[in-house]
Amino acid sequence: MQTVETLNEGLKRAYRITISAKEIDALVDKELKSIAPQVRMPGFRPGKVPANLVRKMHGPALEQQALESAVQDGVQKLLNEQKIRPAMQPQVALEEGGGGKDAVLTVEVETLPDLPEPRVEGLKIERLRVEPEKEAIDAAVTRLAEGQKSYDPAPAKHKAEKGDLVVLDYEGKIDGEPFEGGTGTGMSLELGSGRLIPGFEDQLIGARANDQLVVSVTFPENYPVDYLKGRPATFDVTINEVQVARAMKADDDFAKSMGMEGIEQLRELMKGQIEQELNGLTRTHMKRQLLDQLAASHDFPVPESMVDAEFQQIWQQLEHEASHEEDPAAARAEMEKEKGDYRAIAERRVRLGLLLSEIGNRNGIQINEQEMNQLILQAAQQYKPEQRQQFVEYVRNEPMAAAQLRAPLFEDKVVDFLFGGATISERPATRADLEAAIESEDGHVHGPGCGHDHDHDHKPAKKAAATKPAAKAGAAGKPAKKAAAPKAEAKAETADKAAKKPAAKKTPSRKG
């Protein structure tokens, strides 16, 4: 094999590899010897078919197989000899090969940067210490009680109000004709819940049991069913029953109905949940301070291909959110104005990911086998029961999939390690202070490295918030699925494994 370097600029490398026809033919001969004992042909005893006949029968297929194997081995040999740690899967193109000719291929690859010793001394973090407030605990208990409310039949002449439950039958029509998925019976609907398309529930307010009415609506432009988008429709509605909510009082009886000894035990439970939530917000604030300081003290080139991949992940999520805005075109126009900001987020995310990985590796931070098994089993729960074992095997056989699963816990361990060496001061604060501190940071542009929850992403301040997609009315009346959070990129921990495996196998379908 002959190798010629054709590009060496920054982190980018390119090579031209020539694998001689003789090397490829040797692979074919090796494979022929391997399969010859199993070849069957009329007139010959098993395993006694002449080599020239075996080659004639299986030669073309074996040559193709040998060529593919030679290319794969050649790329791996190149990476080993040049001591290249690829940031992403190398781009390989076969220019010539086959038919007894030398194989000539080009390989383009970006390397991971050689990072200097990370500077982690002198980190200073402020922890805002927030205690659960009595008012917050009371509100949590009240919300819990309200969520357990039940309904009683309303008096005969009662007019439906917001908060009431109506049981109804309906038939939707467009241009006077029923449409598919627009009919239902016995549907229970809490008025004011926002489950149905805008304007539908409002027109039921004031209705009584046994009333029949016609509801006129227009399907939103972002409605999930294409043939209904933006179209006016009517619904013939029959109100079968109106029910009024029976308030549940937050007292000892309610607490006992929840399996508690009394209301004080329930309050303690709510206090613990609020403390857990406050601890999460506090960690988010501290983590942002930490990453800000790391980013300010480290600057090194990052692989453009990794930034591209991260940016595409961000942009796809933004596109999804924009498609559910009231004015998708305006939302996309706003996105375009801030495209450079989002590109900066992607670059910073990659840089911090590589930096956190370097810190973790230099300090012996690892995910042990027990922790990895737990991660796999937890992730497998999002799949259907019959697909969980398939997912487990997939993760165990694909290093990149395992790395992606491992990355969030790895980052948390590195962050905890850095917290342990930082000077941390405390200041009493309220929840409002803590939320204001987090909110004040949202105008900055940066993000996590190998992060999973993006709780330390700083987005452009003017980014349009995604609105909740309107729910369908009727049988087509399930709300569109919520936008999925971006999956973690395992860029930091195992980018150098990208070239060692072909494209990942298909994972099993998730629930839903």
Summary of the structure (lengths in Angstrom):
residues: 512
radius of gyration: 31.2
end to end distance: 50.0
largest distance: 97.4
contacts: 1499
relative contact order: 0.13
helix: 46%
strand: 20%
